[in-house]
Amino acid sequence: MPAALEGRNRNGSLFKTVDINSVCLHPTCVHEGKTRPQWRNGSPVIQHHPTSCVPLASAVLSSMDLNVDPCDNFYDFACGQFIKKTTIPDEKSSVNRFTLISDELQMQLRQIVDEPVKDDDLQPFRLAKDLFRSCINKSRIEERGLGPFRELLKELGGWPVLEGDAWKEADFTWLNAVYKFRKAGYSVDYFMDFSLDQGQLGLSREFLIKGLSEKHTKAYHQYQIDISLPSEMRRNISLLYNPTTVEGLQRDYPSIPWLEYINNILPKDIQVRNDELIIVAVPSYLRALEGILSNTPKRVLSNYAMTRVVLSSVSYLTEELRAKQLKYATALTGKTEREARWKECVDIVAGGVSLSVGSLYVRRYFHEEAKKSAMEMVQDIRNQFLDILKTIDWMDDETRMKGIDKAKSMSVHIAYPDELLDNSKLEKFYQHLEINPDLYLESILNLTKFGTSYSFGRLRQPVNKSEWITHGRPAVVNAYYSSIENSIQFPAGILQGHFFNSDRPRYMNYGAIGFVIGHEITHGFDDQGRQFDKNGNLVDWWQAVTMKKYLAKTRCVIEQYGNYTDEHTGLKAYRAYLAWVDRNHVEQTLPGLDYTPRQMFWISAAQTWCSKYRAEAMHQRIITGVHSPGRFRVQGPCSNLEEFSKDFNCPRGSAMNPEKKCKVW
């Protein structure tokens, strides 16, 4: 079909598609070597991939709603059937590409950790299997009951709710409670983060300010709202950087014995002095906290702290208590069932001993060729971002040069660090961790103590921004940008499924994982990332005139969405794909799908965000989520890019080709 009619027939109706079967005829659907493109009348002729691509084509088509005009609503066009056909399981609040691949990942991890312990297993691998056994053994958990946990509560100072008048107020101080939590393996952050940030309230500030009449907030006190910094203000990192010393803390907040407090939480072999540098994230919180700790009855403080202890323990106790926890989760997310026990246990193990599980995962499942291919994509997309930085008209030359330097300096972590396959390094890291397959709660508490001691043990050690332990969690379906490292990370877990496959057309990969790569790179220059320089230092390197123009650009996006979004990253991935084509060849299309490679890029990108939410989960995401729901992550970028409108021949003024467009990068 001539390029001028891409996306529509001559009469303006949508393409007709043919039925295709889903029989896999061959494991790969890409051609080896370079293909010489065929041209007719100045346009590339659409060439179809062989029948080995039928399963891929079928998967793409199964999510699409061909009754929707792509120029009217591209999200519904690309994801309409996904939304109609997807049923959200009772144990989930939403279903999307990330959760679907996470389900596949869970199956893979189960096969690893559910294997019997072997005599020749490395200690780190034995830990993973023992932790899974302790979690999956429900009969042992029920047999032990709540007796051991009640004894633990008494050791922590007792819970007034349970003990009533027998609770001894004179024996309680909130400081001693925190010290006991640390020794037992519970969090020390119930009143404040040990980094001297405000402690987590248990629910977001947005839910708490709705008041006690809301079903989400019945268990929380209203006073917690007023002393916490709103999340949008916390995105301004400079507001959170307030350096002082322990001596300065004691002067400014005298009711708390800071030297004693800090040294009781740190490992015994690491202690601080009065001249130690301390960063106070939210001074107003500490000022208010002093008053609360001094004026609030001890019974209230104890009930609050012990409630947090109990809530953090419920998942590891009896089914009777877990059922009560589910009621709260239902009100918050709409989930009416817990996920299968084995899935929960896999997640616990993957999060608790992530280096062990990650090492086992990449040894068994990861394909090494994906590393090279993914790195090539990152370099392509970074190069396109560099070209954009060189040409955008709202950035002054000084800021532009620093931005280019930052983009070039951005380090990349793909799949997993090589050290993860070094048995001696794994054994050294886990040498002090103990897991008992018969004692689930105690094993979880040991994990917390182990992790806390490791984190605090890094005090005064040289900063190593490429440390393998930091990037050693490959069994994760996600991607990250680190401001303090100026690095992007794409774990092995996301380099599969819809996001990436070496054995398929590159337009599918550049559209899917390419969008994610562009998104993470842009995080280095968004309202948070731009506050850090190329070395991860908190430095304001933007000139005032550029900052003013940037805010004006983002205002357009805010007016479109009613919220911040940094999803206008597709252009980098799109241009990177075209650059790949220039170096290689024009790819063939998928059988049964009459769309050009460029159109397939956009379809692949859109299907990355196919999502279905419960009403409660959608409400929570809109109120507290960092990113927009999937629909807006498609509609926004595509409708603002001329390249999309051109590829689908969308009329000017149509929903996907509006007269007014927003463009930041």
C-alpha positions in Angstrom: 0.0 0.0 0.0 1.4 3.4 -0.9 2.9 5.4 2.0 0.4 8.2 1.4 -2.5 5.9 2.5 -0.8 4.4 5.5 -3.4 3.6 8.2 -6.5 3.9 6.1 -8.1 2.7 2.9 -8.8 5.1 0.1 -12.5 5.4 1.2 -11.3 6.4 4.7 -12.4 3.2 6.4 -10.0 1.2 8.6 -7.9 -1.6 7.3 -9.5 -5.0 7.0 -7.4 -7.8 8.6 -7.3 -11.5 7.9 -7.8 -14.3 10.4 -4.5 -15.8 11.5 -3.8 -18.9 13.6 -1.5 -19.0 16.6 0.5 -22.1 15.7 4.2 -21.5 16.3 6.1 -22.7 13.2 9.6 -21.6 14.2 11.2 -20.0 17.3 12.4 -16.9 15.5 10.6 -14.4 13.2 13.6 -12.2 12.2 15.8 -12.5 9.1 19.5 -13.0 9.6 21.7 -10.5 7.8 20.6 -7.4 6.0 17.6 -7.3 3.6 17.7 -5.1 0.6 14.6 -3.0 0.7 12.2 -2.8 -2.3 10.9 0.5 -3.4 8.0 1.6 -5.6 7.2 5.2 -6.5 9.6 6.5 -3.9 8.1 4.5 -1.0 9.2 1.3 0.6 7.1 -1.7 -0.4 5.6 -3.5 2.6 7.2 -7.0 2.9 5.8 -9.6 5.2 7.8 -11.6 7.7 7.5 -15.4 7.3 4.9 -17.5 9.0 7.2 -18.0 12.0 5.9 -14.5 13.0 2.3 -15.7 13.2 2.3 -16.1 17.0 3.6 -12.5 17.5 1.2 -11.1 15.0 -1.7 -12.9 16.7 -0.6 -11.6 20.1 -0.6 -8.0 18.8 -3.9 -8.3 17.0 -5.6 -9.9 20.1 -5.2 -6.6 22.0 -6.4 -4.3 19.3 -9.9 -3.0 18.6 -10.1 -2.5 14.8 -13.5 -0.8 15.1 -11.8 2.2 16.6 -10.2 4.8 14.3 -6.6 5.2 15.4 -6.8 8.9 14.8 -9.8 9.2 17.2 -8.4 7.2 20.1 -5.2 5.4 19.6 -5.2 3.8 23.1 -8.6 2.1 22.4 -7.4 1.2 19.0 -4.3 -0.5 20.3 -5.7 -1.8 23.6 -9.4 -2.0 23.2 -9.7 -5.8 23.1 -7.2 -6.1 25.9 -9.5 -4.0 28.1 -12.7 -5.9 27.0 -11.3 -9.4 27.3 -9.1 -9.0 30.4 -10.6 -10.2 33.7 -8.9 -8.9 36.8 -8.3 -11.8 39.2 -9.8 -11.4 42.7 -6.3 -11.2 44.2 -5.3 -8.3 41.9 -6.2 -4.6 41.8 -5.2 -4.2 38.1 -3.7 -6.1 35.1 -1.2 -4.6 32.7 1.9 -5.7 30.8 4.1 -5.4 33.8 1.9 -7.6 36.0 1.5 -10.2 33.2 5.3 -10.5 32.8 5.6 -10.5 36.6 3.3 -13.5 36.6 5.6 -15.3 34.2 8.6 -14.3 36.2 7.0 -15.7 39.4 6.5 -19.0 37.6 10.2 -19.1 36.7 11.3 -18.2 40.2 9.0 -20.8 41.8 10.8 -23.5 39.8 14.1 -22.2 41.3 13.2 -21.8 45.0 10.8 -24.7 45.3 13.5 -27.2 44.6 14.7 -29.5 47.4 17.8 -28.3 49.2 20.8 -30.2 47.9 24.0 -31.1 49.8 26.1 -29.2 47.4 24.0 -26.0 47.3 25.8 -22.8 48.0 24.8 -21.2 51.3 23.1 -18.2 49.6 21.0 -20.6 47.5 20.2 -22.7 50.5 18.9 -19.5 52.2 16.5 -18.8 49.4 15.1 -22.3 49.5 14.8 -22.4 53.3 13.0 -19.0 53.3 10.5 -20.3 50.7 10.0 -23.5 52.8 9.3 -21.4 56.0 6.8 -19.3 54.1 4.9 -22.1 52.3 4.6 -24.3 55.4 1.1 -23.0 56.5 0.6 -26.0 58.8 3.7 -25.1 60.8 2.6 -21.5 61.0 -0.8 -22.5 62.3 0.7 -25.0 64.7 2.8 -22.3 66.3 -0.2 -20.0 66.5 0.1 -16.5 68.0 1.8 -17.5 71.2 5.4 -16.7 70.2 4.2 -13.4 68.7 2.4 -12.4 71.9 5.6 -13.1 73.8 7.5 -11.0 71.4 5.1 -8.1 71.9 5.7 -8.3 75.7 9.4 -8.2 75.1 8.9 -5.1 73.0 7.1 -3.3 75.9 3.6 -4.7 75.6 0.6 -3.4 73.6 -1.9 -1.4 75.7 -4.8 -2.5 73.5 -4.2 -6.1 74.6 -3.0 -5.6 78.1 -5.5 -2.9 79.2 -4.9 -1.7 82.8 -2.1 -4.3 83.2 0.1 -2.3 80.8 2.8 -0.4 82.8 3.0 3.2 81.6 6.0 4.0 83.8 8.1 1.4 81.9 7.5 3.0 78.5 9.5 5.6 76.6 9.3 5.9 72.9 13.1 5.9 72.7 13.4 2.5 74.4 10.7 1.2 72.1 12.7 2.1 69.0 15.8 0.5 70.5 13.9 -2.7 71.1 12.5 -2.6 67.6 16.0 -2.4 66.2 17.2 -5.4 68.2 14.2 -7.5 67.3 14.3 -6.8 63.6 11.5 -4.3 63.2 11.6 -0.9 61.6 13.1 2.0 63.4 11.2 4.5 61.2 7.8 4.6 62.8 8.4 8.0 64.3 11.0 9.2 61.8 13.3 7.7 59.2 16.7 7.1 60.6 18.0 9.4 57.8 16.1 12.0 59.8 13.4 12.2 57.2 9.8 12.1 58.2 8.5 8.6 59.1 6.1 6.9 56.8 2.5 7.4 58.0 1.3 4.1 56.7 -1.1 5.8 54.2 -0.4 8.6 51.8 -0.9 12.2 52.9 -3.6 12.5 50.1 -5.7 9.8 51.7 -5.2 11.1 55.2 -6.4 14.6 54.5 -9.8 13.3 53.5 -10.5 12.8 57.1 -11.5 10.0 59.5 -14.9 9.5 57.7 -13.1 7.9 54.8 -12.9 4.1 54.9 -9.2 4.2 54.2 -8.2 6.2 57.2 -10.2 4.8 60.2 -7.0 3.5 61.9 -5.0 6.7 61.6 -4.8 9.9 63.6 -5.6 13.2 61.9 -2.7 15.0 63.6 -0.2 13.1 61.4 -1.3 15.1 58.3 -0.3 18.6 59.4 3.3 17.8 60.3 4.2 16.0 57.0 5.5 17.6 53.9 3.3 17.1 50.8 4.7 14.8 48.2 4.8 17.5 45.5 7.0 19.6 47.7 9.3 16.6 48.4 10.1 16.5 44.7 12.1 19.7 45.3 15.2 17.9 46.6 16.9 21.1 47.8 14.1 21.6 50.3 15.1 18.2 51.8 18.8 19.0 52.0 19.4 20.7 55.4 22.8 19.8 56.7 23.7 20.1 60.4 25.6 18.1 63.0 24.5 15.9 65.9 25.4 18.8 68.1 23.3 21.1 65.9 20.4 18.6 66.2 20.7 18.7 70.0 20.7 22.5 70.0 17.7 22.8 67.6 15.6 19.9 68.9 16.7 19.5 72.6 14.0 17.2 73.9 15.5 14.2 72.0 18.9 12.8 73.1 20.3 12.6 69.6 23.7 11.0 70.2 22.2 8.3 72.3 19.4 7.7 69.8 21.6 7.4 66.8 24.2 5.2 68.4 21.6 2.8 69.8 20.4 2.2 66.2 23.8 2.0 64.5 25.8 -1.2 64.8 28.0 -1.3 67.9 31.2 -1.1 65.9 30.0 2.1 64.1 29.3 5.1 66.4 29.0 8.8 65.7 30.3 11.8 67.5 28.8 15.2 68.1 30.5 16.7 65.0 29.0 14.0 62.7 27.2 15.5 59.6 23.5 14.9 59.6 21.0 15.7 56.8 17.6 16.8 58.1 15.0 16.3 55.4 12.0 18.1 56.9 12.9 20.4 59.8 9.3 21.4 60.3 8.4 17.7 60.9 11.0 17.4 63.7 9.8 20.6 65.3 6.3 19.3 65.4 7.4 15.8 66.4 9.1 17.2 69.5 5.8 18.6 70.7 3.8 15.5 69.9 6.3 13.2 71.6 6.3 15.4 74.7 2.6 16.1 74.9 1.0 12.9 73.7 0.1 10.3 76.4 2.4 7.4 76.6 -0.4 5.0 76.0 -1.2 6.6 72.7 2.4 6.6 71.6 2.7 2.9 72.5 -0.5 2.0 70.8 0.6 3.7 67.7 4.1 2.1 67.6 2.8 -1.4 68.5 0.0 -1.1 66.0 2.7 -0.5 63.3 4.6 -3.6 64.6 1.5 -5.7 64.5 0.5 -4.5 61.0 4.0 -5.3 59.7 3.8 -8.8 61.2 0.3 -9.9 60.1 1.4 -11.3 56.7 3.7 -13.8 58.5 1.2 -15.0 61.0 -2.0 -17.1 61.1 -4.7 -17.2 58.4 -7.2 -15.7 60.9 -5.2 -12.5 61.2 -4.4 -12.4 57.5 -8.1 -12.5 56.7 -8.6 -9.3 58.7 -5.7 -7.7 56.8 -7.5 -8.6 53.5 -10.5 -6.5 54.5 -8.4 -3.4 54.7 -6.7 -4.3 51.3 -10.2 -4.7 49.8 -11.2 -1.2 50.8 -8.0 0.3 49.5 -7.5 -1.6 46.2 -10.7 -3.6 45.5 -8.9 -6.9 45.9 -11.2 -9.6 47.4 -8.7 -12.5 47.6 -5.1 -12.9 48.5 -2.8 -14.1 45.7 -1.9 -17.8 45.8 0.4 -18.6 48.8 3.2 -19.8 46.5 3.2 -16.4 44.7 3.4 -14.5 48.0 6.2 -16.7 49.1 8.1 -16.2 45.8 7.8 -12.5 46.2 9.0 -12.6 49.8 12.1 -14.7 48.8 12.8 -12.6 45.7 12.7 -9.4 47.8 14.4 -10.8 50.9 17.4 -12.5 49.4 17.4 -10.8 46.0 21.1 -11.4 45.2 20.7 -15.2 45.7 17.5 -15.4 43.7 18.8 -13.1 41.0 21.9 -15.2 40.6 19.9 -18.4 40.2 17.5 -16.7 37.8 20.1 -15.3 35.3 22.0 -18.6 35.4 18.9 -20.6 34.4 16.8 -18.2 32.3 18.5 -15.2 30.9 19.8 -15.1 27.3 23.1 -13.3 27.1 22.5 -12.0 23.6 19.8 -9.8 25.0 22.4 -7.7 26.9 24.2 -6.7 23.7 21.0 -5.9 21.9 19.5 -3.9 24.8 22.8 -1.9 25.1 22.7 -1.0 21.5 19.1 0.3 21.9 20.2 2.4 24.9 23.1 3.9 23.0 20.8 4.7 20.0 18.2 6.4 22.2 20.8 8.3 24.2 22.2 9.6 20.9 18.8 10.8 19.8 18.4 12.6 23.1 21.7 14.2 22.7 20.6 15.5 19.2 17.4 16.8 20.9 19.5 18.6 23.5 21.6 20.2 20.8 18.5 21.6 19.0 15.8 22.5 21.5 15.2 26.3 21.4 14.3 26.9 25.0 17.7 25.9 26.6 20.5 28.4 26.9 24.0 27.4 25.7 25.6 27.0 29.1 22.7 24.8 30.4 22.7 22.9 27.1 26.4 22.0 27.4 26.0 20.8 31.0 22.9 18.8 29.9 24.9 17.1 27.1 27.7 16.3 29.5 25.2 14.8 31.9 23.6 12.7 29.2 26.9 11.4 28.0 28.0 10.6 31.6 24.9 8.6 32.4 26.0 5.1 33.3 24.0 2.1 32.1 23.3 -1.2 33.9 21.8 -3.9 31.7 20.4 -7.2 33.0 22.7 -8.0 35.9 26.3 -7.3 37.1 28.9 -9.9 36.4 29.7 -10.3 40.1 26.3 -11.9 40.6 27.8 -15.1 39.1 30.8 -15.0 41.5 30.0 -17.6 44.1 32.6 -16.3 46.6 31.2 -12.8 46.5 27.6 -14.1 47.1 28.8 -16.3 50.0 30.7 -13.4 51.6 27.7 -11.1 51.4 25.3 -13.6 53.1 27.7 -15.1 55.6 26.0 -13.6 58.6 22.4 -14.2 57.6 20.4 -17.1 59.3 17.1 -18.5 58.0 15.3 -21.3 59.8 12.8 -23.2 57.6 10.6 -23.9 60.6 10.4 -20.4 62.0 8.9 -18.0 59.4 8.4 -14.8 61.4 11.8 -15.1 63.1 13.4 -15.6 59.7 11.7 -12.4 58.4 13.0 -10.5 61.4 16.5 -11.8 60.8 16.3 -10.5 57.2 15.3 -7.1 58.5 18.2 -7.0 61.0 20.6 -8.2 58.3 19.5 -5.6 55.8 19.5 -2.8 58.4 23.0 -3.7 59.6 24.3 -3.8 56.1 22.8 -0.4 55.3 24.2 1.2 58.5 27.5 -0.6 58.0 28.2 1.5 54.9 28.6 4.6 57.0 31.9 6.3 56.2 32.7 3.8 53.5 33.8 5.4 50.1 30.9 6.0 47.7 30.9 3.4 44.9 28.2 4.3 42.5 28.7 1.2 40.4 28.7 -1.2 43.3 27.4 -4.6 42.1 25.2 -5.1 45.2 23.2 -2.0 44.4 22.4 -3.3 40.9 22.2 -7.0 41.8 18.5 -7.5 41.7 17.8 -8.7 38.1 14.6 -10.7 38.8 12.4 -7.6 38.7 10.0 -6.3 36.0 10.8 -2.6 36.2 13.4 0.0 35.2 15.1 2.8 37.1 16.9 6.1 37.0 19.1 7.1 40.0 19.7 10.8 40.5 22.6 10.3 42.9 24.3 7.9 40.5 23.2 9.5 37.3 22.5 6.0 36.0 19.8 4.0 34.3 19.1 0.3 35.1 17.1 -2.3 33.1 17.1 -5.6 35.1 16.9 -8.9 33.3 13.3 -9.4 34.3 12.0 -6.6 32.1 14.0 -7.8 29.0 11.4 -10.4 28.0 7.8 -10.8 27.0 6.1 -7.8 25.4 9.0 -5.5 26.3 11.9 -7.2 24.5 12.8 -10.2 22.5 15.9 -10.6 20.3 14.0 -12.8 17.9 11.4 -10.4 16.6 11.4 -7.2 14.5 13.2 -4.3 16.0 10.2 -2.0 15.7 8.5 -4.1 18.4 11.5 -3.7 20.7 12.1 0.0 20.1 8.4 0.7 20.5 8.1 -1.3 23.8 11.4 -1.3 25.9 12.6 1.7 23.8 9.8 3.9 25.2 10.8 2.7 28.7 14.5 3.5 28.0 13.6 7.0 26.7 11.4 7.5 29.8 14.3 6.6 32.2 16.8 8.8 30.4 14.4 11.8 30.6 14.1 11.3 34.4 17.6 12.7 34.5 16.2 16.0 33.2 12.7 16.2 34.8 11.7 18.3 37.7 13.6 16.0 40.1 16.5 14.7 38.1 17.5 18.2 36.8 18.5 19.1 40.4 21.5 16.8 40.2 24.6 17.2 38.1 26.4 14.6 36.0 28.1 13.2 39.2 24.9 12.9 41.2 25.6 16.0 43.3 22.8 18.3 44.3 23.6 21.2 42.1 21.4 23.8 40.4 23.0 23.8 37.0 20.0 25.2 35.1 20.1 28.9 34.2 17.1 30.9 35.4 16.0 31.8 31.9 16.0 28.1 30.9 14.1 27.2 34.0 11.5 29.7 33.2 11.0 28.4 29.7 11.0 24.8 30.9 8.2 25.6 33.3 6.2 27.3 30.6 6.6 24.2 28.4 5.5 21.9 31.2 2.5 24.1 31.9 1.1 23.1 28.6 1.3 19.4 29.6 -0.2 20.1 33.0 -3.2 21.8 31.4 -3.6 18.8 29.2 -3.5 16.2 32.0 -4.2 18.2 35.1 -1.0 16.7 36.5 2.7 16.4 35.8 3.8 13.9 33.2 7.1 13.1 31.6 5.8 10.6 29.1 6.7 12.7 26.1 9.7 10.4 25.5 8.6 8.4 22.5 10.3 10.6 19.9 13.7 9.5 21.1 12.8 5.8 20.7 11.2 6.5 17.3 14.2 8.3 15.9 16.5 5.7 17.3 14.5 3.0 15.4 14.8 5.0 12.2 18.6 5.3 12.8 18.8 1.5 13.2 16.9 1.1 9.9 19.4 3.4 8.2 22.3 1.2 9.5 20.6 -2.1 8.7 17.5 -2.5 6.6 13.8 -1.8 6.2 12.1 -4.5 8.2 9.2 -6.6 7.0 5.7 -6.4 8.5 3.9 -9.0 10.5 1.6 -11.5 8.6 -2.1 -10.5 8.8 -1.4 -7.0 9.9 -1.4 -4.4 7.1 0.6 -1.8 9.0 4.0 -0.4 8.1 7.0 -0.9 10.4 6.6 2.7 11.5 3.0 2.2 12.4 3.9 -1.1 14.2 6.4 0.9 16.3 3.6 3.1 17.6 1.3 0.1 18.1 4.0 -1.7 20.1 4.6 1.4 22.2 0.9 1.8 22.9 0.4 -1.8 23.9 3.1 -1.4 26.5 0.6 0.5 28.5 -2.5 -1.6 28.0 -4.1 -1.7 31.5 -7.3 -2.6 33.3 -7.9 -1.2 36.8 -10.4 -1.7 39.5 -12.2 1.5 40.4 -10.5 1.7 43.8 -7.0 1.1 42.2 -7.6 3.7 39.5 -8.7 6.2 42.2 -5.5 5.5 44.2 -3.3 5.8 41.2 -4.8 9.1 40.2 -4.6 10.5 43.7 -1.1 9.2 44.7 0.6 7.8 41.6 3.8 9.2 40.3 2.8 8.3 36.7 -0.4 8.8 34.7 -2.7 5.8 34.1 -1.9 3.8 30.9 -4.4 5.5 28.7 -2.8 8.9 29.2 0.7 7.5 28.7 -0.5 6.7 25.2 -2.9 9.5 24.2 -0.6 12.3 25.4 2.7 11.4 23.7 1.1 10.3 20.5 -1.2 13.2 20.1 1.6 15.6 20.7 4.0 14.1 18.1 3.8 15.1 14.4 5.6 11.9 13.5 2.7 9.8 14.8 0.1 11.9 13.0 2.1 11.6 9.8 2.6 7.8 10.1 -1.2 7.2 10.6 -2.3 10.0 8.2 -4.4 11.6 10.9 -6.3 14.7 9.7 -5.4 18.0 11.3 -7.8 18.8 14.1 -8.5 15.1 14.9 -8.2 13.9 18.5 -4.8 12.4 17.8 -3.6 15.4 15.8 -4.8 18.5 17.6 -4.0 22.0 16.5 -2.3 22.8 19.8 0.5 20.4 20.7 2.7 20.3 23.8 6.4 19.6 23.4 9.1 19.7 26.1 11.8 17.5 24.7 
